[in-house]
Amino acid sequence: MFTHKIWFTSDQHFNHDKVLELSNRCFIDIDEMNETIIERWNKVVKPKDKVYTLGDFSFGNPKPFLDKLNGYKILIRGNHDKYSFNKALNSGFKEAHDLKDIKINDIKVTVCHYPMYSWNRSHKGSINLHGHIHQNKIEFLKNRYHVGVDTNNFTPIEFDEVYSIIQGQQEFSNYIF
């Protein structure tokens, strides 16, 4: 049984200088953003933890950033991840997918870059974790959660915390955008 923590995150946009303006990020420059995201990731993620990064990881080569980050890193590709699965794996991701259904503590979870209106077993209580929307608001949908750095203090979020938030969801929760 896997005893280490499982984390989720998305939309780091390493080396994407336009994201500072487009997402209204609070950093002086791209270097400060890159270093802050790396620091906050490594503050919570331990070397043997599993991290699902749900797209838009980096502009250009992801390897320089992956080499600095703790954990067993799994990429779920986003619209800005232009590198192939092979390049992602050769750069340091342990797995790469476009969408993946996983199970954590008997809880079914669909992970992908985009928020979904319906996903595998959504009518049976499964969860959709996604990125893509940065800090933009979208329609509330039960059991869906945005794991992006823009709404999670530029830090990966641990599954138990996500699940706790989802269990307490109300239609106007400030956690769901």
N, C-alpha and C positions, 0 to 999 in steps of 0.2 A: 504494500500500500504506500502511496506517495505521502510523505509526511512533511514536506516543505510547503511553503505558502505558494499560492497561485495568484498572480497579479495581472491586471489589465490596464492598457493605456492606448492612446492613439494620437496621431496628428502632431508629432514632435516637429516635423518640418525642419529637421537639422539642415543648416546651410541655405535656407530659403529666406533671403532678406526681405522679400515682399510680404511675408506673413506677419512681420512686425506691424505693418500698417493695416493690412487686410483684416487681421484678427485683433487689432488694437492691443497688441502685447506690450507689457510695461517695461521692456528692456531698452537700454541705451543703444545696443547694436546686436548684430547676429552672434557675435562671439559671447557676449554676456548671456544671451538666450541659450545657446548651445551648452555652455558651462553650467548654467543654473539647472537645466533639465537633467544633465548628467549627474550633477551633485544630488539633486532630489531623488532621482532614480536609485542611486547607490546608497542613499541614506536609509531606504526602506527595503530594497531588494537585496537578499543575500545571494552568494554565489551559486547555491544549489536550488534556489527558488525558480519557478517557472513563470515566464512573462509572455503574455500574448500582446503583441503590439498590432493594433487593428488598423493599420494603414497610414500612409503619408509619413513614413519614418524619416526619409531624407531626400534631399535633392542631390543627385550625384551619388557617388560611391558611399554606401552605408558602412563599410568596414572600419574607417577611423573612429566612428562613434560606437559601433558594436564592440570594438576592442576595449573600450573604456567602461562598458556597462556590465553590471553583475547579472547573473542568471542564465538560465536555459531559455534562449530567446526564440519565439515563434512569430513569424510574420504572416499576417493576413493582409494581402496587398490592397492598397487604396489607389485612387485615381492618379496620384502623383508618384507612385512607386513604379517607375518606368523600367526598372531592371527585371530581367527574367528570373524565373525560379532558380535556375542554376547559379546565376550571379548572386542572388540572395543567399543561397546555401554556401557558396564559396566565400562570401563576405563575412560569414559568422552566424547567420541565422541557422538554427538547428532544423527548422521545418519552415515551409512556405506554402500558403494556400490562398485561394480567393475567398473561400467561405469554409467554415468547419463547424460541425456539430460535435460537442464534447459533453462529458458527464462529470460532474464534480459532486461528490457526496450524494449520489443518486439524484442530483438535480440536472436536468437536461438544459444545455445552453447552446444557442446558435451565436457564433461570433463572425462578424463581417465588418467591413468598413462602413457600410451605409445603414442608416436606420431602416428597419423593415416594418411594414404594416401587418404582415402575417409571416410567420416562420414555422419551421418544423415543430409540431406539437404545441404551438402557441395556444391552441384551444384546450390543452391539457396542463397548462401552467408552466411550460418551459419559458426560458428567459432569452431575450435578444440583447447582447452587448454590442455596441457599435461606436464609431467615431464619426468623422466627416463634417459635422455641423458646427464645429468650434463653439462659439458662445451663442449661436443663433437659436431661437426658440422654435420648437416644433410642437405639434399636437401631442398632448399627453396620451400615452398608451401603456396600460398596465403591463408590468414585467419587461419593460424595455428601459435600458439605461445607457447614457452616453458616457464613455470612459475617457474622453479626450482630455488632453493636458489643459486646455483652456478653461474647463469647468471643474478641474480637480487639482488646482494649485500646482500645475506643472509637475505632478507626481503620479506614478502608477497607483492604482487603487486595488486593494486586496479583495479576493472573492468574498470572504466572510462579511466584509463591510458592504460590498455591493448587495449581497443577498439580504443583509439586515435593512438596508435602505429600501430595497424592493418590497420586502415584507411590510414595511411601514408606509408604503406609497399611498398617497391620496391624490385625487385628481389635480390639485393645485400645489403639490409639493414643490419646493424650490430646488429639489435635486433633479427633477426631470424637466428637460427643455425640449 
